Amino acid sequence: MEQSKFIKYSLILSIFILISGCQHSWVERSQINLNEIIFGYDIDESFKKKSKNYFIKTPNEKSLNLSITNLTFKKKNFYGGYSARTKQIEIIGELQYRFYDQNINKSGILKISKFMPANETNPSAEIMAQKEIISELELTLLKELMQEYWLIEA
């Protein structure tokens, strides 16, 4: 009796897991097919390489075109304490984009920021940390750009 209950519940659980897993892959794809991807002149090669993991260029009349015109990162210092020294650093990433085809023309700006503590005793470590945060911000901006695409498609 106990064994049949166990089999019954484990079967229900496994079916539920399979169904939910199938729905997740149906809703969210990890790559988006676009007709054309155009980058501005000041976009780094590292960002272009990272974008190839999310956006694939496949010539198709039904697909949208993507134009990334500008990508900038700004640094802000926040001061505090008795001697007004830098306590925290904010790095702001800003991406200007445009999805378009014959019927749709959607442009916008994505902004994302991250904070990090200042490290005055070791400036080279601070610079390396800033580069790492910029790399993370690039990935986050690409994920946000994917979400913007799905909003347009919906």
Secondary structure, 3 states (H helix, E strand, C coil): CHHHHHHHHHHHHHHHHHHHHHHHHHHCCCCEEECEEEECCCCCHHHHHHHCCCEEECCCCCCCEEEEEEEEEEEEEEEECCCCEEEEEEEEEEEEEEEECCCCEEEEEEEEEEEEECCCCCHHHHHHHHHHHHHHHHHHHHHHHHHHHHHHHC
